[in-house]
Amino acid sequence: MARTFPRQRPALVLEDVSSTAPPPESTLAPALHRAARDAGAGWAKWWCERLRREGRTVAGGFPGTLPEARSRVLQQLAAESAAAAADAMSPAELDVLARAAYVEAKNVWRASAVPDDGY
């Protein structure tokens, strides 16, 4: 009897989002990139304020995720009356803006955080 093996799935490749370098420029309007960076900065400040109100220290790595960054970008675009631009964006373009927001949030977080004692 021949032995059968289950079909192998392709390896999951995760992109490195730990870098603080901005994502590559795209053909999106500069105003959209600015809105994404504003969303990221506001998001990090929101986290810092929330933790301080709870009496907690702003330390360690930024607690946000890329899916949250996408949501924050879409909220920012809606607030700036650029929702039509968001509707016309491809998923790849939204991803570029989400990564820009995420990088900005991490940079603001790091500037606000106290040094982590290695815990």
N, C-alpha and C positions, 0 to 999 in steps of 0.2 A: 504494500500500500504506500503510495507516494505521500510524503509529508507536505502539507500546505502551510504557508506562512501568511499571516495577515498582511494586507497591503500597507506599505509604509507611508506615513504622512510626510509631507515636506517639513523640514525643520522650520520652526518658528524663529524668525529673525526680528529681534527687537532693536529699534533705532535708539541710539544714545541721545537722550535728552538732558544729560547732566551738564552739558556745556553751557557756558554763559555767553557764548558768541551768538550774535544775532543770526537768524536764519538767512539763507541766501535771498537776495533781492528778487522780486518777481515783477511782473508787468502790472501789478495792482497799483492803484493810485496812491501817491504818498499820503494822502489824507486817511486812507484805510490803514496804512501801516502805523500812522500816528495814533489813530483810534485804538488799534490793537495794543500798542505800547501803553496808552493811557489806561486801557482796561486792565492790563497786567499790573501797573503801578497801583491803581486803586484797589485791586484784589489783594495785593500784598499788604497794603496799608490797612485794609479791612481786617485781615487776619491778625496783624499786630495789635490793632485796637481791641479786637475781640479777646485775645489772650491776656492783654493787660487788664481789661475790665474784670476778667475772671481771676486776676491775681497770679497769672502764670507768666513765666519768662519766655521771651521770644528767643529761642535758641534751636540749634539743630538745623535740619534741612527744611526747605519750604514744604508745607503740608498739602499744597494743591496738586492737581493732576491735569493732564492734557485734555481729557473730556470736559473738565471744569473750565479750562481755558477757552475752549470752543464756545461754551455757553456764555462766558463773560464777554467774549468778542461780539457775539450776536446781540447780547444785551446792550453793549456799548454802541454798536451800530444802530440799533433801534432808538436808543436815547438821542443819538445825533442825527436822527432822521435820514439815516443811510440804509434803512432796511431794504430798499429796492436794490441797492448794490449787493447786499448780503444774499438776496434771493437769486441774483444773477451769477453769483460765485459758484465755481466748481468746488467739489469737495477738496481737491488739492489746493486751491487758493485759500479756502477756509483753514486748511491745515497750516499753511504758511503763516497766516495771521494768528492762529492759535499758538503756534510755536513762538512767534514774536512776543505775544502776550505772556507766555510762560517764562521765557528768558527774562523779560523785564521784571516780572513778579519775583523771580529768584534773585535778581540783582538788588531790587529794593529790599527784599527780605534779608539778604546777607548784610546790607548796609545797616539794617535796623537791629539785627540779632546780636546778642552777646556771645562771646566765644563759648563754644561747647566744651565742657570738661572731659569729653570722651565717654560719656555715659551712653 
